[in-house]
Amino acid sequence: MLTQQQKAEVNALIDTLLDLSGSARWERWRSLTVSDPAVREEVESFLRSAELVGDFLSHPARPHNGEPTDDLTVGTLLDG
């Protein structure tokens, strides 16, 4: 369990690192000196998870038929 101070450090690091692309993110991470092993583990775990998620949240959802729309109603099937 992380302390509040560790959580704040993790959040600050993640905020900085997520502004970078995948390869630059890891390069910057390796250049940082983080002495707390719990903070290092948490940030690395988050970065690995972010890689697995990819950019699926970067694109707006589209209805199942592929037509763009601003009028989505409850129950509309979306493409992944």
C-alpha positions in Angstrom: 0.0 0.0 0.0 1.4 3.4 -1.0 1.5 6.3 1.4 -0.1 9.6 0.4 3.4 11.0 -0.4 4.2 8.0 -2.6 0.9 8.3 -4.4 1.6 12.0 -5.0 5.0 11.1 -6.5 3.5 8.4 -8.7 0.9 10.8 -10.0 3.4 13.5 -10.7 5.6 11.1 -12.6 2.8 9.6 -14.6 1.5 13.1 -15.5 4.9 13.9 -16.9 5.5 10.6 -18.7 2.0 10.4 -20.3 2.8 13.6 -22.2 5.4 11.6 -24.2 5.0 8.9 -26.9 5.6 5.3 -25.9 9.3 5.0 -26.7 10.1 8.5 -25.5 8.1 7.7 -22.3 10.3 4.7 -21.5 13.5 6.5 -22.4 12.6 9.4 -20.1 11.6 7.0 -17.3 14.9 5.3 -17.5 16.7 8.6 -17.2 14.9 9.5 -13.9 16.3 8.7 -10.5 13.5 7.3 -8.3 14.9 5.8 -5.2 11.7 4.4 -3.7 11.2 0.9 -5.0 7.4 1.0 -4.4 7.1 4.2 -6.5 9.2 2.6 -9.3 7.1 -0.5 -9.3 3.8 1.4 -9.4 4.9 3.7 -12.2 6.4 0.8 -14.3 3.2 -1.2 -13.8 1.1 1.8 -15.0 3.4 2.3 -18.0 3.1 -1.4 -19.0 -0.7 -1.2 -18.6 -0.8 2.0 -20.7 1.0 0.2 -23.5 -1.5 -2.7 -23.5 -4.4 -0.3 -23.6 -3.0 1.5 -26.6 -4.8 4.5 -28.0 -8.4 3.2 -28.0 -9.5 6.2 -25.9 -8.0 8.6 -28.5 -10.7 8.0 -31.0 -14.4 8.8 -30.6 -16.8 5.9 -30.5 -18.8 5.2 -33.7 -22.1 3.4 -34.0 -21.9 -0.2 -35.1 -22.8 0.8 -38.7 -19.7 3.0 -38.9 -21.5 6.2 -39.6 -20.3 9.2 -37.5 -23.0 10.9 -35.4 -23.5 13.4 -32.6 -26.8 11.8 -31.6 -26.1 8.6 -29.8 -29.0 7.2 -27.9 -29.0 4.6 -25.1 -28.6 1.1 -26.6 -26.6 2.2 -29.7 -24.0 -0.5 -30.5 -20.5 0.9 -30.9 -17.6 -0.5 -32.8 -14.5 -1.3 -30.8 
